[in-house]
Amino acid sequence: MTSPDDLPRSPTGRVPEWVRQEAQGQPPAPTEWRAAPSSPYPATPWSPAPYVSPRKRRRSRAMVAGVVALLVVLGLGTQEMLPWQTKTELTNSAWRTDGVWRGDTAPADRTLAPTPGRGEGPERLLPAPVVADPDTSYEILTIADPYAGEAVQLPLTWSPCRPIEYVVNTEGAPEDFTERVADAVAEVSAATGLAFVYAGPTAEVPTIERARFQPERYGDRWAPVLIAFADESEIPRLADNVVGLGGADAAFDPTSETFRAVTGIVYLDITLTDELLLWGEPDYVSVLRHELGHLVGLDHIDDDSQLMAPGGPVREFQAGDLTGLAELGNAACAPGV
């Protein structure tokens, strides 16, 4: 089938399939992650991101790096609860929403923590943002009130009084990956008023069961947010059409008597590096923005005009996304974690 000459094209001259469908008035082809979850804690409680390629090719990270990758055997692919998790914990925490990651370390690991308040200042580091064009089209990730229980859901927020440190694993990534990450992080920082600090490159391997406190690697602090490319041999939830995972892990803050985000992950599927540049930037950048939205507390929204719509056509944060990001950044300090 030929395409009209005025349709958007990639640098190679190819017209993306979704552009053809849109021009012909056809709805986008359904994908597995577009379906509503069938249970309160679905089999894939992760962040499906926009621009999923229907031609996604399975390619091991080892092929990209030229070495044998570390394979992590994970048992989180079903609806079964982990041995130390109750149904309440699964259905009334950040786990309960499709699109956010909650750290899954062994119970002994979760009792370990850095010195409380490390890096915390007495007031916010950056001014709270002002939204010029507020919009109600956004959703906030919540976690159950530790005292009131599931009846009271509270936003999962970061402290604006300390920097959010992040590290980047560049294995298998494009040469300018760190710079692209810095640009996307700067967008989120401006939208939230949360300060981000690049803590450097890391050799930490992406894994679902990531310890939130790793003193042997990062010292006496919460592990920085890990941003990396991965494949489905490392992260099984990147199988099929899922191309991005992101979210935060929380610790209890006795000063505010609630849980606060202390670290997190943003994983991009390695097959995104096969995609061509579209509109001046690599295809993975919109997925990166989407996952960073989950990292700071945005949930999915059933509105394809917003970037946080699962599988939507938008590539940048829109009015609803920006309104939600500003709200999430306007939280209290958390000196107790």
PAMISE-587187 format. One line per field, with one value per residue (C-alpha): z, x, y; residue in one letter. Coordinates in steps of 0.2 Angstrom, whole numbers, always signed. Layout:
# residues N
Z	[Z,...]
X	[X,...]
Y	[Y,...]
code	[a,...]
//
This chain:
# residues 337
Z	[+0,-5,+7,+4,+2,+16,+30,+43,+39,+48,+42,+31,+22,+30,+36,+53,+53,+66,+55,+41,+52,+59,+41,+36,+51,+58,+77,+83,+83,+101,+111,+126,+138,+133,+141,+158,+172,+176,+195,+208,+207,+189,+182,+175,+187,+177,+167,+148,+139,+123,+106,+107,+91,+84,+76,+92,+90,+103,+105,+120,+129,+127,+108,+110,+122,+114,+131,+140,+151,+168,+169,+183,+187,+193,+200,+198,+183,+191,+202,+217,+232,+237,+254,+264,+256,+261,+250,+259,+255,+237,+234,+245,+240,+224,+218,+216,+201,+184,+180,+195,+202,+221,+226,+229,+240,+253,+270,+279,+266,+269,+287,+282,+280,+279,+292,+293,+284,+275,+262,+269,+270,+281,+266,+248,+236,+221,+220,+219,+200,+195,+182,+169,+161,+175,+168,+178,+166,+177,+190,+206,+212,+230,+245,+260,+275,+288,+302,+293,+281,+264,+267,+266,+251,+251,+236,+235,+235,+236,+248,+239,+253,+246,+229,+220,+215,+199,+191,+173,+166,+148,+143,+126,+126,+112,+114,+119,+132,+147,+139,+134,+151,+158,+147,+151,+170,+168,+161,+176,+188,+181,+181,+199,+208,+213,+212,+203,+204,+192,+203,+189,+179,+187,+183,+193,+183,+181,+191,+198,+215,+218,+235,+240,+252,+245,+256,+248,+232,+236,+254,+268,+258,+249,+232,+218,+205,+192,+174,+161,+146,+149,+139,+144,+150,+164,+166,+161,+161,+146,+136,+121,+118,+135,+132,+148,+167,+180,+198,+216,+232,+248,+266,+281,+287,+306,+305,+292,+298,+280,+267,+256,+240,+243,+227,+211,+193,+175,+163,+144,+133,+123,+107,+107,+102,+85,+82,+71,+75,+74,+75,+80,+94,+97,+99,+116,+123,+125,+134,+146,+149,+153,+165,+174,+176,+185,+195,+203,+206,+191,+187,+170,+164,+152,+140,+125,+124,+139,+139,+154,+144,+142,+123,+118,+104,+114,+115,+128,+144,+141,+152,+163,+165,+170,+183,+191,+191,+200,+213,+216,+219,+232,+246,+264,+269,+275,+287,+295,+280]
X	[+0,+7,+7,+3,+18,+14,+14,+28,+43,+58,+75,+76,+60,+49,+32,+28,+14,+4,+5,-2,-16,-20,-20,-33,-44,-40,-38,-20,-18,-21,-6,-6,-2,-16,-28,-35,-27,-38,-34,-29,-11,-9,+4,+13,+12,+25,+26,+21,+28,+23,+30,+30,+37,+26,+42,+51,+65,+72,+91,+101,+112,+126,+125,+126,+140,+150,+151,+140,+128,+123,+107,+96,+82,+67,+51,+39,+30,+14,+1,+8,+13,+31,+34,+36,+22,+3,-11,-14,+4,+2,-15,-12,+5,+14,+13,-6,-5,+0,+15,+26,+40,+42,+58,+58,+73,+74,+66,+83,+89,+74,+79,+95,+95,+107,+109,+92,+92,+108,+108,+92,+91,+80,+70,+67,+82,+73,+57,+41,+35,+20,+9,+4,-10,-17,-26,-34,-29,-17,-16,-5,+2,-3,+2,-8,-8,+2,-10,-27,-24,-31,-45,-33,-21,-7,+4,+20,+32,+50,+58,+61,+74,+87,+94,+88,+104,+105,+117,+118,+124,+129,+131,+123,+117,+120,+135,+125,+114,+120,+117,+100,+96,+102,+91,+75,+80,+81,+64,+57,+67,+60,+42,+43,+55,+64,+83,+92,+111,+120,+131,+141,+142,+139,+142,+127,+117,+99,+88,+70,+76,+87,+93,+88,+103,+120,+133,+147,+144,+137,+141,+130,+115,+100,+106,+104,+91,+97,+94,+99,+95,+91,+84,+71,+84,+89,+71,+58,+45,+53,+46,+34,+29,+34,+48,+50,+49,+50,+45,+51,+55,+49,+54,+44,+48,+43,+43,+29,+22,+21,+31,+42,+52,+70,+77,+70,+74,+71,+74,+73,+72,+88,+78,+74,+91,+86,+73,+76,+77,+60,+57,+75,+77,+79,+63,+68,+68,+49,+49,+62,+51,+37,+46,+54,+36,+32,+48,+42,+25,+14,+2,-6,-20,-34,-31,-21,-17,-5,+12,+7,-6,+0,+4,-2,+5,+12,+31,+33,+24,+8,-3,-10,+7,+15,+1,+3,+22,+21,+9,+21,+35,+26,+29,+36,+54,+58,+72,+67,+73]
Y	[+0,+17,+32,+50,+61,+72,+59,+60,+49,+43,+48,+33,+38,+24,+29,+21,+9,+18,+34,+24,+18,+35,+43,+29,+32,+15,+12,+7,-12,-19,-25,-35,-21,-11,-23,-18,-28,-44,-43,-31,-37,-42,-54,-39,-25,-15,+1,-2,+13,+21,+17,-1,-9,-22,-29,-30,-42,-53,-49,-54,-41,-52,-50,-31,-31,-46,-55,-67,-57,-61,-70,-67,-80,-72,-79,-64,-69,-75,-68,-78,-68,-68,-77,-62,-52,-53,-49,-33,-27,-31,-23,-8,-2,+4,-14,-13,-2,-7,+3,+5,-4,-8,-15,-34,-38,-52,-47,-47,-34,-23,-21,-13,+6,+21,+34,+43,+60,+58,+72,+80,+99,+109,+116,+111,+113,+120,+131,+123,+124,+134,+126,+139,+128,+116,+101,+87,+73,+64,+50,+49,+33,+30,+19,+14,+24,+13,+18,+20,+5,+3,+15,+30,+31,+43,+49,+40,+56,+60,+73,+89,+93,+81,+77,+62,+53,+42,+32,+25,+8,+11,-7,-9,+9,+22,+33,+48,+39,+47,+64,+59,+54,+70,+80,+69,+70,+89,+90,+80,+91,+107,+100,+94,+105,+90,+91,+77,+73,+62,+51,+44,+28,+11,-8,-13,-26,-22,-34,-34,-40,-24,-20,-2,-1,-7,+0,-10,-2,+15,+19,+25,+31,+24,+16,+29,+27,+14,+19,+6,-4,-22,-37,-50,-63,-51,-43,-56,-42,-35,-49,-47,-29,-22,-9,+0,-2,+11,+16,+19,+9,+17,+17,+22,+40,+42,+61,+61,+44,+38,+29,+40,+36,+33,+24,+17,+10,+15,+0,+2,-13,-16,-18,+1,+4,-4,+10,+25,+43,+51,+70,+73,+61,+42,+32,+27,+44,+45,+29,+36,+51,+40,+29,+44,+49,+33,+35,+51,+45,+47,+33,+28,+39,+34,+49,+46,+65,+63,+55,+44,+35,+17,+15,+32,+42,+56,+59,+73,+78,+87,+98,+84,+76,+92,+96,+80,+81,+98,+91,+77,+89,+99,+87,+89,+85,+67,+68,+52,+41]
code	[m,t,s,p,d,d,l,p,r,s,p,t,g,r,v,p,e,w,v,r,q,e,a,q,g,q,p,p,a,p,t,e,w,r,a,a,p,s,s,p,y,p,a,t,p,w,s,p,a,p,y,v,s,p,r,k,r,r,r,s,r,a,m,v,a,g,v,v,a,l,l,v,v,l,g,l,g,t,q,e,m,l,p,w,q,t,k,t,e,l,t,n,s,a,w,r,t,d,g,v,w,r,g,d,t,a,p,a,d,r,t,l,a,p,t,p,g,r,g,e,g,p,e,r,l,l,p,a,p,v,v,a,d,p,d,t,s,y,e,i,l,t,i,a,d,p,y,a,g,e,a,v,q,l,p,l,t,w,s,p,c,r,p,i,e,y,v,v,n,t,e,g,a,p,e,d,f,t,e,r,v,a,d,a,v,a,e,v,s,a,a,t,g,l,a,f,v,y,a,g,p,t,a,e,v,p,t,i,e,r,a,r,f,q,p,e,r,y,g,d,r,w,a,p,v,l,i,a,f,a,d,e,s,e,i,p,r,l,a,d,n,v,v,g,l,g,g,a,d,a,a,f,d,p,t,s,e,t,f,r,a,v,t,g,i,v,y,l,d,i,t,l,t,d,e,l,l,l,w,g,e,p,d,y,v,s,v,l,r,h,e,l,g,h,l,v,g,l,d,h,i,d,d,d,s,q,l,m,a,p,g,g,p,v,r,e,f,q,a,g,d,l,t,g,l,a,e,l,g,n,a,a,c,a,p,g,v]
//
